[in-house]
């Protein structure tokens, strides 16, 4: 059973204060991938990493293939 809350925790004034604090809070960056240490989450991460590996390798190969030409000094 959860611990009992303070008597004034859900008063109208406290609710308004919490809303104001929430509005002032800086927005957090959205998670780009699921995180977690459970077996299911870790297997999902492993699967996603496997899917991204060929794309990452391809972009790396593309960067090597297109070498920038050195500029001539005047």
MARFIPA-835711 format. One line per field, with one value per residue (C-alpha): x, y, z; residue in three letters. Coordinates in Angstrom, 3 decimals. Each point is the difference from the previous one (the first is absolute). Layout:
residues N
east c(X/...)
north c(Y/...)
up c(Z/...)
rest c(Ala/...)
This chain:
residues 74
east c(0.000/1.476/0.953/-2.667/0.510/0.298/-3.308/0.368/1.641/-3.115/-1.440/-1.133/2.875/2.623/-1.423/0.305/3.593/0.919/-1.522/2.011/3.211/-0.702/-0.537/3.320/1.969/2.373/-1.181/2.020/1.456/-2.081/1.576/1.171/0.081/-1.550/2.152/-0.098/1.800/-2.702/0.521/-2.631/1.399/3.567/-1.033/-1.890/3.101/2.148/-2.433/-0.050/3.794/0.131/-2.396/2.015/3.402/-0.188/-1.215/2.781/2.571/-1.368/0.249/3.536/0.943/-1.627/2.062/3.226/-0.922/-0.671/3.238/0.111/2.417/2.708/-0.237/2.951/1.609/0.451)
north c(0.000/3.411/2.431/2.611/3.416/3.235/1.592/2.998/-1.837/0.155/3.325/2.396/2.366/-2.752/-1.282/3.513/0.277/-3.347/1.100/3.248/-1.893/-2.445/2.876/1.591/-3.230/-0.267/-2.494/-3.188/-1.538/-2.893/-3.423/-1.167/-3.642/-2.117/-0.477/-2.417/-2.916/-2.643/-3.027/1.164/3.543/-1.225/-2.356/2.844/2.203/-2.794/-0.453/3.756/0.157/-2.847/1.849/3.231/-1.639/-0.380/3.581/1.301/-2.011/1.329/3.635/-0.577/-1.545/2.925/2.484/-1.824/-0.208/3.734/1.576/3.798/1.508/2.154/3.668/1.569/2.892/3.212)
up c(0.000/-0.927/2.720/0.840/-1.618/1.939/0.906/-2.327/-2.887/-2.220/1.129/-2.729/0.764/-0.166/-3.283/-1.472/1.282/-1.567/-3.328/0.060/0.788/-2.824/-2.435/0.989/-0.267/-2.957/-2.619/-0.030/-3.139/-1.335/0.310/-3.408/1.005/2.699/3.051/2.870/1.528/-0.276/-2.216/-2.502/-0.166/-0.460/-2.786/-1.723/0.233/-1.422/-2.888/-0.741/0.102/-2.514/-2.315/0.224/-0.499/-3.832/-0.419/2.231/-1.952/-3.307/1.099/1.218/-3.370/-1.806/2.031/-0.874/-3.715/-0.304/1.193/0.012/-2.517/1.572/-0.986/-1.790/1.785/-1.966)
rest c(Unk/Unk/Unk/Unk/Unk/Unk/Unk/Unk/Unk/Unk/Unk/Unk/Unk/Unk/Unk/Unk/Unk/Unk/Unk/Unk/Unk/Unk/Unk/Unk/Unk/Unk/Unk/Unk/Unk/Unk/Unk/Unk/Unk/Unk/Unk/Unk/Unk/Unk/Unk/Unk/Unk/Unk/Unk/Unk/Unk/Unk/Unk/Unk/Unk/Unk/Unk/Unk/Unk/Unk/Unk/Unk/Unk/Unk/Unk/Unk/Unk/Unk/Unk/Unk/Unk/Unk/Unk/Unk/Unk/Unk/Unk/Unk/Unk/Unk)
